[in-house]
Amino acid sequence: MRGEPAHHLLEDRVTFVEDATVAGTLISLGQYPGLLAGRGRVRGEVWRLQAPVVLRTLDEYEGYNFERRATIATLASGRRVRAWLYRYRGPHTRAVKAVIPDGDWRRHRWR
């Protein structure tokens, strides 16, 4: 997302589409969030990639504990689009205490 640590990896290789939500549960892993399967909604952003190589860059950045998966995102305008997301698959020992109920990482981080 804009303003987040990995955004610099994208720079001019992506185009912002719109704010969006996806199904799931958001947890705090300290300095960054993790998305788990769940019944809630998680806020994020949809970006259009200019080249497939960007996915490899993001895969490397996210690392082993995150798996890229296809999903359907609902844009702020209400339109639904196919999108990639990274689901957390690492240890869940901290996850129960770290659920972000409203699914909004930015709001959580600035509290």
Residue frames as a rotation matrix with the C-alpha (Angstrom) as fourth column:
MET 1
0.577 0.817 0.000 0.00
0.817 -0.577 0.000 0.00
0.000 0.000 -1.000 0.00
ARG 2
0.328 -0.416 0.848 1.03
0.206 -0.845 -0.494 3.59
0.922 0.337 -0.191 -0.47
GLY 3
0.349 -0.278 0.895 3.37
-0.759 -0.644 0.096 4.71
0.549 -0.713 -0.436 2.28
GLU 4
0.926 -0.029 0.377 4.20
-0.222 0.767 0.602 1.18
-0.307 -0.641 0.704 3.42
PRO 5
0.187 -0.979 0.085 7.78
-0.402 0.003 0.916 -0.17
-0.896 -0.206 -0.393 3.48
ALA 6
-0.265 -0.328 0.907 7.50
0.545 0.725 0.421 -2.33
-0.795 0.606 -0.013 0.32
HIS 7
0.744 0.661 -0.097 5.96
0.297 -0.458 -0.838 0.39
-0.598 0.595 -0.537 -1.81
HIS 8
0.267 -0.730 -0.629 9.41
-0.686 -0.602 0.408 1.53
-0.677 0.323 -0.662 -2.97
LEU 9
-0.536 -0.455 0.711 9.79
0.081 0.810 0.580 -1.84
-0.840 0.369 -0.398 -4.74
LEU 10
0.175 0.757 0.630 6.94
0.797 0.266 -0.542 -0.93
-0.578 0.597 -0.557 -7.06
GLU 11
-0.521 -0.456 -0.722 7.76
0.139 -0.880 0.455 2.68
-0.842 0.137 0.521 -7.94
ASP 12
-0.288 0.368 -0.884 6.97
-0.817 -0.576 0.027 3.28
-0.499 0.730 0.466 -11.61
ARG 13
-0.949 -0.122 -0.292 6.15
-0.264 0.813 0.520 -0.36
0.174 0.570 -0.803 -12.37
VAL 14
-0.544 0.822 -0.167 2.54
0.834 0.507 -0.219 -0.15
-0.095 -0.258 -0.961 -11.14
THR 15
-0.715 0.442 0.541 -0.53
-0.156 -0.856 0.493 2.06
0.681 0.268 0.681 -11.51
PHE 16
-0.893 0.445 0.072 -2.90
-0.043 0.075 -0.996 2.69
-0.448 -0.893 -0.047 -8.61
VAL 17
-0.666 0.740 0.093 -6.45
0.399 0.249 0.882 1.52
0.630 0.625 -0.461 -9.40
GLU 18
0.129 0.785 0.606 -8.55
-0.453 -0.497 0.740 2.03
0.882 -0.371 0.291 -6.28
ASP 19
-0.635 -0.147 0.758 -8.92
-0.765 0.249 -0.593 1.28
-0.102 -0.957 -0.271 -2.58
ALA 20
-0.031 0.589 -0.808 -10.51
-0.514 0.684 0.518 -2.13
0.857 0.431 0.281 -2.06
THR 21
0.005 0.024 1.000 -11.46
-0.931 0.365 -0.004 -4.87
-0.365 -0.931 0.024 0.38
VAL 22
-0.335 -0.084 -0.938 -11.00
-0.485 0.869 0.095 -8.64
0.808 0.487 -0.332 0.33
ALA 23
0.794 0.604 -0.065 -12.43
-0.309 0.494 0.813 -11.42
0.523 -0.626 0.579 2.48
GLY 24
0.021 -0.795 -0.607 -10.29
0.404 0.562 -0.722 -12.45
0.914 -0.230 0.333 5.41
THR 25
0.924 0.103 -0.368 -8.99
0.382 -0.260 0.887 -11.71
-0.004 -0.960 -0.279 8.88
LEU 26
0.388 -0.812 0.437 -6.13
-0.076 -0.500 -0.863 -9.27
0.919 0.301 -0.256 9.42
ILE 27
0.805 -0.234 -0.545 -3.54
0.591 0.254 0.765 -9.79
-0.041 -0.938 0.343 12.15
SER 28
0.754 -0.637 0.161 -0.64
-0.622 -0.771 -0.136 -7.71
0.211 0.002 -0.978 13.35
LEU 29
0.729 -0.619 -0.291 2.76
0.602 0.783 -0.156 -9.35
0.325 -0.061 0.944 13.14
GLY 30
0.088 -0.671 -0.737 4.45
0.767 -0.426 0.480 -6.35
-0.636 -0.607 0.477 14.74
GLN 31
-0.537 -0.432 -0.724 5.86
-0.058 -0.838 0.543 -4.14
-0.841 0.334 0.425 12.00
TYR 32
-0.794 0.271 -0.543 3.58
-0.581 -0.078 0.810 -5.52
0.177 0.959 0.220 9.29
PRO 33
0.076 0.923 0.376 0.18
-0.903 0.224 -0.366 -7.18
-0.422 -0.312 0.851 8.84
GLY 34
-0.967 -0.236 0.097 -0.76
-0.174 0.890 0.422 -10.72
-0.186 0.391 -0.901 7.94
LEU 35
-0.149 0.943 -0.296 -3.90
-0.983 -0.110 0.147 -11.81
0.106 0.313 0.944 6.10
LEU 36
-0.898 -0.016 0.440 -5.59
-0.131 0.963 -0.233 -15.04
-0.421 -0.267 -0.867 7.15
ALA 37
-0.620 0.781 -0.074 -8.66
0.260 0.294 0.920 -16.80
0.740 0.551 -0.385 5.78
GLY 38
-0.823 0.388 -0.415 -11.73
0.396 -0.133 -0.909 -15.50
-0.408 -0.912 -0.045 7.59
ARG 39
-0.048 0.943 0.328 -15.22
0.998 0.058 -0.020 -14.08
-0.038 0.327 -0.944 7.38
GLY 40
0.267 0.134 -0.954 -14.33
0.392 -0.920 -0.019 -10.41
-0.880 -0.369 -0.298 7.82
ARG 41
0.849 -0.071 0.524 -13.25
0.465 -0.372 -0.804 -7.77
0.252 0.926 -0.282 5.33
VAL 42
0.124 -0.897 -0.425 -9.69
0.714 -0.216 0.666 -6.47
-0.689 -0.386 0.613 5.04
ARG 43
0.911 0.202 -0.359 -8.89
-0.024 -0.845 -0.535 -3.06
-0.411 0.496 -0.765 3.57
GLY 44
-0.082 -0.965 0.251 -6.17
0.569 0.162 0.806 -2.59
-0.818 0.209 0.535 0.99
GLU 45
0.129 0.028 -0.991 -5.39
-0.632 -0.768 -0.105 -1.23
-0.764 0.640 -0.081 -2.45
VAL 46
0.592 0.029 0.805 -5.54
0.546 0.721 -0.427 -2.62
-0.593 0.693 0.411 -5.98
TRP 47
0.048 -0.684 -0.728 -2.65
-0.539 -0.632 0.557 -1.84
-0.841 0.366 -0.399 -8.31
ARG 48
0.985 0.169 0.026 -2.21
-0.057 0.466 -0.883 -2.70
-0.161 0.868 0.469 -12.00
LEU 49
0.219 -0.958 0.187 1.19
0.188 0.229 0.955 -4.22
-0.957 -0.174 0.230 -12.72
GLN 50
0.497 -0.120 -0.859 3.08
-0.763 -0.531 -0.368 -2.95
-0.412 0.839 -0.355 -15.77
ALA 51
-0.051 -0.569 -0.821 5.15
-0.748 0.567 -0.346 -6.16
0.662 0.596 -0.455 -16.04
PRO 52
0.781 0.418 -0.464 4.88
-0.102 0.818 0.566 -9.70
0.616 -0.395 0.681 -14.62
VAL 53
-0.150 -0.931 -0.333 8.41
0.405 0.249 -0.880 -9.42
0.902 -0.267 0.339 -13.20
VAL 54
-0.301 0.116 0.947 6.93
-0.696 -0.705 -0.135 -7.26
0.652 -0.699 0.293 -10.42
LEU 55
0.776 0.631 0.005 5.30
-0.486 0.593 0.642 -10.40
0.402 -0.501 0.767 -9.01
ARG 56
0.443 -0.697 -0.564 8.69
0.561 0.706 -0.432 -12.07
0.699 -0.125 0.704 -8.63
THR 57
-0.519 -0.612 0.596 10.00
-0.032 -0.683 -0.730 -8.99
0.854 -0.398 0.335 -6.83
LEU 58
0.060 0.646 0.761 7.05
-0.886 -0.317 0.339 -9.06
0.460 -0.694 0.553 -4.44
ASP 59
0.830 0.205 -0.519 7.34
-0.047 0.953 0.300 -12.84
0.556 -0.224 0.800 -3.92
GLU 60
-0.060 -0.949 -0.309 10.96
0.559 0.224 -0.798 -12.41
0.827 -0.221 0.518 -2.87
TYR 61
-0.557 -0.103 0.824 10.10
-0.431 -0.812 -0.393 -9.52
0.710 -0.574 0.408 -0.56
GLU 62
0.397 0.836 0.379 7.21
-0.800 0.113 0.589 -11.35
0.450 -0.537 0.713 1.12
GLY 63
-0.567 -0.786 0.246 9.28
-0.811 0.479 -0.336 -14.47
0.146 -0.390 -0.909 1.69
TYR 64
-0.868 0.057 -0.493 8.43
0.008 0.995 0.102 -17.99
0.496 0.084 -0.864 2.77
ASN 65
-0.812 0.531 -0.242 5.73
0.396 0.196 -0.897 -17.12
-0.429 -0.824 -0.370 5.34
PHE 66
-0.094 0.794 -0.600 3.48
-0.445 -0.573 -0.688 -15.49
-0.890 0.202 0.408 2.75
GLU 67
-0.575 0.006 0.818 1.82
0.584 0.703 0.406 -17.22
-0.572 0.711 -0.408 -0.19
ARG 68
-0.769 0.315 -0.556 0.56
-0.555 -0.760 0.337 -15.33
-0.317 0.568 0.759 -3.24
ARG 69
-0.595 0.665 0.451 -3.02
0.615 0.738 -0.276 -16.29
-0.517 0.113 -0.849 -4.07
ALA 70
-0.822 0.436 0.366 -5.67
0.102 -0.521 0.848 -15.15
0.560 0.734 0.384 -6.51
THR 71
-0.574 0.691 -0.441 -8.81
0.632 0.031 -0.774 -13.59
-0.521 -0.723 -0.454 -5.05
ILE 72
0.003 0.628 0.778 -11.71
0.757 -0.510 0.409 -11.30
0.654 0.588 -0.477 -5.84
ALA 73
-0.789 -0.264 -0.555 -11.37
0.559 -0.681 -0.472 -7.77
-0.253 -0.683 0.685 -4.49
THR 74
0.364 0.908 0.207 -14.24
0.930 -0.367 -0.022 -5.32
0.056 0.200 -0.978 -4.14
LEU 75
-0.615 -0.592 0.521 -13.21
0.607 -0.777 -0.165 -1.83
0.503 0.215 0.837 -5.22
ALA 76
-0.806 0.283 -0.520 -14.45
0.258 -0.623 -0.738 1.24
-0.533 -0.729 0.429 -3.34
SER 77
-0.692 0.542 -0.477 -16.70
-0.722 -0.542 0.431 1.91
-0.024 0.642 0.766 -6.35
GLY 78
0.199 0.790 0.580 -18.38
-0.695 0.531 -0.484 -1.48
-0.691 -0.307 0.655 -5.80
ARG 79
0.583 -0.060 -0.811 -16.87
-0.714 0.439 -0.545 -3.16
0.389 0.896 0.213 -8.85
ARG 80
0.675 -0.362 0.643 -15.33
-0.218 0.735 0.642 -6.60
-0.705 -0.574 0.418 -8.27
VAL 81
0.546 -0.595 -0.590 -11.97
-0.763 -0.060 -0.644 -7.48
0.347 0.802 -0.486 -9.85
ARG 82
0.840 -0.416 -0.348 -9.52
0.455 0.890 0.034 -10.36
0.296 -0.187 0.937 -9.84
ALA 83
0.560 -0.684 0.467 -6.42
-0.701 -0.692 -0.174 -9.60
0.442 -0.230 -0.867 -7.81
TRP 84
0.042 -0.640 -0.767 -3.39
0.372 0.723 -0.582 -11.18
0.927 -0.261 0.269 -6.20
LEU 85
0.665 0.024 0.747 -2.90
-0.636 -0.506 0.583 -11.07
0.392 -0.862 -0.321 -2.44
TYR 86
-0.421 -0.815 -0.399 -0.39
-0.278 0.534 -0.798 -12.53
0.863 -0.225 -0.451 0.01
ARG 87
0.733 0.679 0.041 -1.85
-0.319 0.290 0.902 -14.81
0.601 -0.674 0.429 2.67
TYR 88
-0.094 -0.751 0.653 0.13
-0.979 -0.051 -0.200 -15.36
0.183 -0.658 -0.730 5.86
ARG 89
0.690 0.285 -0.665 1.08
-0.245 0.957 0.156 -19.01
0.681 0.055 0.730 6.36
GLY 90
-0.418 -0.906 0.072 3.63
-0.296 0.060 -0.953 -18.63
0.859 -0.420 -0.293 9.13
PRO 91
-0.770 0.065 -0.634 3.27
0.563 0.537 -0.629 -19.50
0.300 -0.841 -0.450 12.81
HIS 92
-0.016 0.872 0.490 -0.09
0.110 -0.486 0.867 -18.56
0.994 0.068 -0.088 14.30
THR 93
-0.247 -0.113 -0.962 1.00
0.910 0.315 -0.271 -18.51
0.334 -0.942 0.025 17.92
ARG 94
-0.866 -0.110 -0.488 0.66
0.312 -0.881 -0.355 -14.70
-0.391 -0.460 0.797 18.10
ALA 95
-0.830 0.476 0.289 -2.31
0.156 -0.299 0.941 -14.46
0.535 0.827 0.174 15.75
VAL 96
-0.038 0.901 -0.432 -5.13
0.873 0.241 0.425 -14.95
0.487 -0.361 -0.795 18.26
LYS 97
0.089 0.010 -0.996 -4.06
0.804 -0.591 0.066 -11.94
-0.588 -0.807 -0.061 20.34
ALA 98
-0.668 -0.564 -0.485 -3.21
0.189 -0.760 0.622 -9.80
-0.719 0.324 0.615 17.35
VAL 99
-0.223 0.651 0.725 -6.45
0.974 0.174 0.144 -9.77
-0.032 0.739 -0.673 15.35
ILE 100
-0.956 0.018 -0.292 -7.27
-0.040 -0.997 0.070 -6.36
-0.290 0.078 0.954 13.87
PRO 101
-0.389 0.886 0.253 -11.09
0.482 0.430 -0.764 -6.48
-0.785 -0.175 -0.594 14.10
ASP 102
0.476 0.642 -0.601 -11.85
-0.152 -0.613 -0.775 -3.76
-0.866 0.461 -0.195 11.54
GLY 103
0.488 -0.307 0.817 -9.34
0.761 0.608 -0.226 -5.12
-0.428 0.732 0.530 9.00
ASP 104
0.909 -0.128 0.396 -7.70
0.120 -0.831 -0.543 -1.71
0.399 0.542 -0.740 8.57
TRP 105
0.282 -0.899 -0.335 -3.91
0.937 0.334 -0.106 -1.86
0.207 -0.283 0.936 8.94
ARG 106
-0.399 -0.458 0.794 -3.36
0.356 -0.876 -0.326 1.89
0.845 0.153 0.513 8.63
ARG 107
0.414 0.622 0.665 -5.89
-0.432 -0.509 0.745 2.72
0.801 -0.595 0.059 11.34
HIS 108
0.915 -0.097 -0.392 -4.41
0.352 0.669 0.655 0.03
0.198 -0.737 0.646 13.59
ARG 109
0.080 -0.997 0.016 -0.84
0.909 0.066 -0.412 1.18
0.409 0.047 0.911 13.03
TRP 110
-0.457 -0.258 0.851 -1.58
0.115 -0.966 -0.231 4.81
0.882 -0.007 0.472 13.88
ARG 111
0.705 0.708 -0.035 -3.45
0.088 -0.039 0.995 4.02
0.703 -0.705 -0.090 17.12
